[in-house]
Amino acid sequence: MHARRTWLLGALGIIGLATAGAVALWPGTPAPTTPPNVLVVLWDTVRADRMSLYGHERATTPALEAFAEQALVFDQATAPGTWTLPTHATMLTGLYPTTHGARAGYRWLDHHHRTLPEILGDAGYDTFWFSSNLIAGPLTNLTQGVATLRTTYPRKGERGPQVEAAKRATLGKLLPDDASNELGPAFAGSADDHWPKAAFKDAAPVIVEGFLRWLDRRDDSSAPFFAYLNLMEAHTPRVPSRSARQRLLDDDTLALGLATDVSLRAENEFMIGQRDYTEAELEAIRGVYDAALLDLDDATAELFDALTQRGVLDDTLVVLVSDHGEHLGEHQRFEHRWSIHQQLLHVPLVVRLPGARRTGRVSRRVSTADVFSTVLDVVGIAEPLGTQTRTLLASDEGPATVFAQLLDPYASQLRNVAEVYGDLGDYAQLLRTYCAVFEDSHKVVHASDGATQLFDLATDPGEHTDRAAEQPDRVKRLLGALSAWEQQLPVYDPAQRIGRDRRGKAGGQDRSELQMLQALGYVGDDDDDDYSRTHCSPSTNAEHSHE
């Protein structure tokens, strides 16, 4: 049984918040003398600009907007990477990809890293994890330190009741005339053996119900809990409910969304120039994505209402965040591993402190990497030595610059499609690695082929106009800041791997796991384990190579 520990959290100082609106601070509210619960709700693959909470014209997140009135809403939250494994690893360890080493060629977080569940579990927390994403699970060791682990997909041949419930939940949302993706009953494209691959993913209500059941039945209800819930409705293949489609879309857009092929193969064909979509089709694709967000919003509303009814919410730190966004045709891209554009980096971040002690909108740019330090700050645990993040609740304005990395894309996925069409010429620009540095509204992007761009996101949020030639001094200064930041990051050393850590290669998964990963676009046969790409700024790659 966990021992209930009494911690003096102390009064949290007034945050120096640069806000878009008024910020309501409750400095007179006493801090709790017992550690709060921690709940991380991960809206997988959600970009901020499609949420009505962040100004989208469709009402995609009405329930979250109501909840956010008692929370801090970070308007410019930036993911540290562009896909599930490296961003999760960063939020769980407080280390950036250069240091923690979890990436496409090595899909594993090494055991020697200390994760949030591990740290909180050692401090007496009851730890719970429920995920619908294979990558955000034991397959990659992100769940290290979790006491109670559940998934909506089968693991090692085991099919618990939640797996069948997840399948029923997804089946129940499919519409007979859906021809848009591999799961659709009317899909006519090239996809074999649909159900073993992705039938588990649209399971937000199942995960909410499972978490609440665990909460009500756990052995020691006096112990604080840490819970992580991964909700995957926004990830491909998307199958939003009829209700969500009808609430957001007109009849023509709804019908076109069901008819437009956005299977994994079709998306890749578009990216390599072998398929076109009309503007109406692209808008319909985006409408389907919006409907998926509304399904997420509905399920999350049920979760927060249930916690309120149980009297648990005010004793809980709630962090709602996404790991990355998603391209929906912008910049000739789909998915989330082929660029470092804002569609992938600008994500939601909503933090409700215990007792809703602080509320308001925060306009300064922050990194979601700082979720790690923020959780430890609120519960009163010192950060491990070497942590590279900082609390979002710091009393100062925070760093002048924010950074993001894409150290290795999935090369094999596009190569496999290209082979079908023969000679496509040079599509190497899709296989570049990237890093980005932000200063206020300015963003400098540096690619592995030497291309450097500058965007002013205040006037050009879609990143259509490169200003690098107009402002060379700014580019030079920000590239210098990027280089200095990367140089001070300890570099991951593959020699540190021991024992099971070596299963991180694709060959470590069994056949059913590989099928499910392929259905989600996560795996190929020849993704390499090249750790020469530990940095991406102009002056760091060569000097930090392990080769």
N, C-alpha and C positions, 0 to 999 in steps of 0.2 A: 504494500500500500504506500502511496506517495505521502510523504510528510508535508503538511501545509507549512510553508515558510512565510514568515512575516518580513516583509521588506519595506524599508523606508525609501519610497521613491523620491520624496522631496518635491517641492513645488517646481513645476516646469516654468522656466523664465519666459517672459513675453517674447514671442518670436518677432524678429525684424522682418515683417512680411511686406513685400511690394505687391499690392493687391490690385486686381482689376475693379473690385468693388469694396464696400465696407467689410471689415473683418471684425466679427464679434468675439471678443476675448472675455473669458470668465475667470479673472485672476483670483477671485474670492473663493472659488470652488476648491475645497481641500483635495489633495491628491490621495488616492487610496493607500492604505497601509498594508494591503495584501496584494500580491502580484496579479495583474489582470490577465484574463484569457487573451489569446491571440488567434484571430481568424483571418487567413489569407484567402480571398476569393479571386481566383485567376481566370479572367475571361480570355481564353486562348485565342490568339490571332485577331484581336480587336484593335482597330485604329480609331483614334479619337475623333477625327473629322467626320465620321459617319454617325456620331452619337449626338442626339439633341441636347444632352448635357453640355456639349462643347459647341453648340450652335447649328448643328445640322437641321435642315428645314423639315425633314420627316421626324415624327415623334417616336424615335427608336428606343429611347430610354426614359420614359416618363416616371417610372417607379424609382429609378436610381436618382433622378433629379430631386424627388421628394426626400429620399434618404440623405442626399448630399447637403441638404439645408442644415443638417446637424454634423457636418464634417468639413474637413479641409479638402478643397478641390484644386489640384495642381493643373493649371491650364497649359503648361509647357513641359509636361513630363516626357522625357526622352529615354528610350530603351538603350541599353549598352550594346546591343547586337540586334540581329534581324531574324533569328529563329530560335526555336524552343530550348535546345540544350545549352548553348553558351549563356543565354540570358537568364535562364533558371539557375544555372550554376553560379552566376554572379550574384543574383539576389539571395541565394542560399548561403554563400560563403563570404561575401564582401570582397571578392577578388575578381579582377577583370580577366577576359579570355586569355590574354598573354600569359597570365600566371596560373590559372586553374587548369588549362589544357584540354577542357572538354570541347570537342569540335566534330566536324563531319568525318574526318579520318580516324577519330578515336572517340567513339560515342560512349564515354564513361567518365564519371567524376571519381578521381582516385580517393581511396579510403583515408589517406592522411589529412585530407581537407576536413575542417570542422563545419558542419552545417547547422542552420538554425534549429531544426528538430533535435539534433544531437545536443547542442548547447542547452536548449530549454529542457530537454528530457533529463539531462544531468542536474538541472536545477529544480527538479521535482514536478515538471509539467507532464501531463498525460498527452501523448502525441498521436495525432490521427491524420491520415492522408487518404484521399479518395480522388482518383484521377481517371479521366477518359482518354488521356493521351499516352501512348506507349512510351514516348520519349520522356515524359514527365512521370517516370515510374522506376521500378527496380531494374528495368532493362538497362538503364544508364547510371544506376546507383545514386540518383538524385534523392532517393528515399532513405538514405543512410541515417540511422538514428530514430526512425519512426517505429513506434510500438504497435500501432494498429494500422494495417495497410490494406486498402481495397482498390480494385480497379473494375471498370466496366467491361473489360476485355478478358478473355481466357489467358491464364498464365501457366506455363508448364503443364498443359493438359487439364488444368483445374478450371471448372466452370461453376462458380458460386451462383447463388440465386440472383445476385445483382447483374450478372452477365446476361441471363435470360431476360431480366427486367429491362436492361438497356436495349436489348434487341427488340423487345416488344415496343419500347418507347420510340425507337427509330422507325420501325415498321408502321406504327400508328400514325406517323406524320407524312408518310409517302402518299402522293397523289397519283391516281392511275395514269394520268396523262403526262407525268413528269419524264421528259426525255433529255434532261439537261446534264445528267451525270451518271456514273456507273451504278449508282443505287436505284435510279429511277426505273419504275416498271416499264416505261415506254422507251427506255434508252436503247438505241440501235447501233451504238458504236462498238469498238473492240474492247471488251472487258469480260474476263472469265471468272467464274466462281465468286460472284459479288459478295455474298453474305459473310464468309469467313474474314473478309478484308476490313470492312468499315462499318458494320451494322451496329457497333457498340457506341458510336461517337456522340449521337444526339441524346444524351442521358442526363441533362441537368436536373430534371425533377427526381430522377432515381438517386443521384448523388446527394441532393438536398435531403430527401427522405432518409437515406442511409446515414448521413451525418447526424440528423436529429434523433434517429433511433439509437445510434451509438451514444449520443450525449445523454439521453434519458436512461440508458442502461449501464453506463460505465461503473466500474467497481468502486471507485473513490470519487464521488461527486464533489468532495471538498477540495480536491486538487485542481489547480488551474489547468486549462488545456491549451494546446497549440493545435490548430486544425488548418489543413490546406485542402482546398477544393478546386479541381481543374474542370472547367466547364467549356466544352469544345464545339458548341453549336456553330460558331463563326468560321471554323476550319473546313476546308474542302474534304469530301464532297458535301455541299450544303443542302439540307432538306428542311427548310423552315415549315412550320405548320400552316395549314390553310388559314387558320384564324389570323396569324401574324401577317401573312401575305395580304389578306383582304382588308385588314385594318390600315395598311400602309400604301397599297398599290392600287391604281386603277385597273380596270379589267384588261385593257390592252397590254399594259406593262406586266401584269401577272401572267397572262397567257404567253407572252414572248419570253419571259423568264423560264417558263416550263419547257419551251421549245428550243432554246438556244443551248448548243452543246458547249459546256465548259468542263468536260472531263479532263483528267490529267493530260492525256495525249493532245486534246484540242488546245489546252492552254500552252503547252510546249510548242505546238505547231505555230501558234500566234507569235510566240516570242522569237522563233527562228525565221519568221517571215513566210510561213507556208499556209497561213490562214488569216482571213480578215473578218472583222466584225463591224457591222454598221454602228453608228452612234446610238441608234435606238436599241440595238442588241446590248451594247455596253451599258446603257442606262438600265436595261432590264436585269442584267447580271448584278449591277450594283443594288438594284431593288431587292433581289433575292438575299443579298448580304444584309441589307437593312432589316429585312424580315427576320433573319436569323438573330440579329441583335435584339429584336423585340422578344423573341422566345427566351433569350438569356435574361432580359430584364424581368419578364414574368416569373421565371424560376427564382431569380435572386430576390425578388419582392417577397415570395413565399418564405424564403430563408430568413430574411430580416424580420418579417412579421412574426414568425415562429419564435425567434430569439427574444423578441420584445414580449410576447405572451408568456414566455418562461421566466422572464425577469433576468435574462442573461446579458442582453445587449449592452446595458450600461456598465457592466463589469468587463467589457471586452474591447480590446483594440482591434478594429476591423480595417483591413487594407484590401481594397479592390483595385486590381491592377491587371494589365495585360503584359504578356511576354514580348510581343511584337505586333505589328500591324499586317497589312495585306495589300498587295497591288491588285487593282481591279481594272486593268487595261491601261492605266496611266504609264507613260514612258515605254510603251510596247512591252509591258511586263504583267505577269500574273504571279501569284504565290508570294514568297517572302525570302528568297535567297539569292536574288540576282542584282541587288542594288543596295544603296543605303539612303534612298529617298525618304521623305517625310511620311509617305504612306506606310512605311515600315517602322519608322522610329518614333513618331508622335503617337503616344498611347495614353489611355486613361490612367489616372492615379487619384483615388479617393481614400482619404484616411480619416476614420472616425475614432477619435480618442475616447477612452473610457469616460463615461459621463458627458460626452460631447463637450469637453472643456474648451475647445477652440473650434471656431467655424469660419468659413469664408473662402474666397478664391485667391489663390496664390499665383501671381503672374510671372514671377521669376522662373527661369528655366532650371529644372532639376533633372537628375538621373534616377531612373527606377532602380538602379544598382543600390541606391541608398536605402531601399527597403530593409536591407540587412541591419544596418546601423540603427535605423529608426526603431525597429522592433526591440532591439537590445536596450536602447535608450529608454523607451517607455516602460519596459518591465524592470529596469534597474540592474542589468547585467553588464559588466565591463566587456568591451570588445576584445577579441583575441589580438595578440600582437600581429602586426603585418596587415591588418584590415585596410583596404584601399577606398573605403566609402565613408560617408559621414551622415549623421542624423539629419533628417529633413526638418527637424524641430530646432535646429541651432539658432542661437539668438542673433547671429549676424546674417548678412545677406547670402552667404554661401560663395562658392568659387565663381570667379569671373568666366570660367570656361567649363563646358561639358563635352564629353568625348563618347564616341561610339566606334565599334570595330566590326568588320566582316572579314574574318581571316581566311575562310575557305568556303566557297560555294560547292554545291553538289554537281561536279562536272559530268558525272556519268549519266545523269538524267537527260540532259540535252544531247549528249553524244548518242544515246540510244535512239532518240527520235530522229536525229540527223541521219543516222544510217539508213533509215527507211527511205529517205528522199535523195540519197546519193550526195553529190557535190553541192554543198550550200555556200561555198565560199568561206569567208572568215566570220565566225560568230564569236570570236574570242572575247569581244567586249562584254559578253554575258558571263564570262568566266573570270572576270577580274575580282581581286580583293579590294576592299575599301576601308577607309577610316574617315571620320568626320569630327570636326571641332566646331563648337558653337560659342559665339560671344554675342550676347543680347539677341538681336534678330538676325545676325549674320552667321552663315554656315559655310565653312570651307570643306570641300570633299576632295580627298586624294585617292587615286586609284593605283593599282599595282603596275599599270603600264605607264605611269608618270603623269597621266591626265589630272589636272587640278582645276576645280571650279569654285566660284564664290557666288552664293545666293543671298539675297536679302529677303528673308521670309516674311517680313512685315508688309512688303509691297508685292512680293512674288511667292506666295505660299505653295504654289504648284511647282516651283523650281524650273521655270521655263527659260529664264534669261540669266546667262552666266555673266557676272560682273568682274571676273578675275582680271581681265585686261584693263579695266577702268580703275581698279584699286589694287595695284601690285603691292603697295606697302602693307595694306591690311592682310593680303594673302600671305606675304612673307612672315609677318608677325604671328599670325595664327598657325601657320605651319611650324614655326619655331616653338610655339606653345605645345603643339601636338607632339613634336619630337621630344621636347623636354619631359612631357608627361609619360610617353612610352619608355623613355630611357630609364626612368626611375621605377618602372614596374619590374619586379623579379620575373625572370623568364622560366616558363615551365620546362622541366627537364624530364624527358621520357624515361631516363634511368631510374626515376623514383617509383616506377610502376612495380607492384609486387603482386604475386598470386593472382586472384580473380580479376585484378585490374586489367589484365591483358585480354579479357573477353570484349573489350571495347570495340574491336574490329567487327565488321559486318558478319564475319564467320562465326561470331559468338552467339548469334540468334538461331533459334530453330526455324523450321520451315513455316509454321503458322505465324510466327512473329515476323518473319521476313515478308510474308504475304500482306500482313496488316500494315507494315511500314511502307511497302511499295504502294498500297492503296492510298496512303496519305502523302505520297511523294517524298518520303524521307530517306530512301536508301537506294543505292545502286551497287553494282558488282565491283567497280574499280575505284571507288573513292579512296584516295591514298592517305597515308599517315605521315605527310611531309611537314615536319615541324620547323622548316626554314622560315615559314611565314608566321613568325611570332609577333611581328610588328607590321605597320603599314605606312608609317610616315616616311618621307623621302630619305632621311638620314639614319634610319635605324635597322632596316632589314638585314643588310650585309653584316653589320658588326654584331648582331645578336643571333646569327644563325648557329644552329647546332650541327650543321653539316661540316 
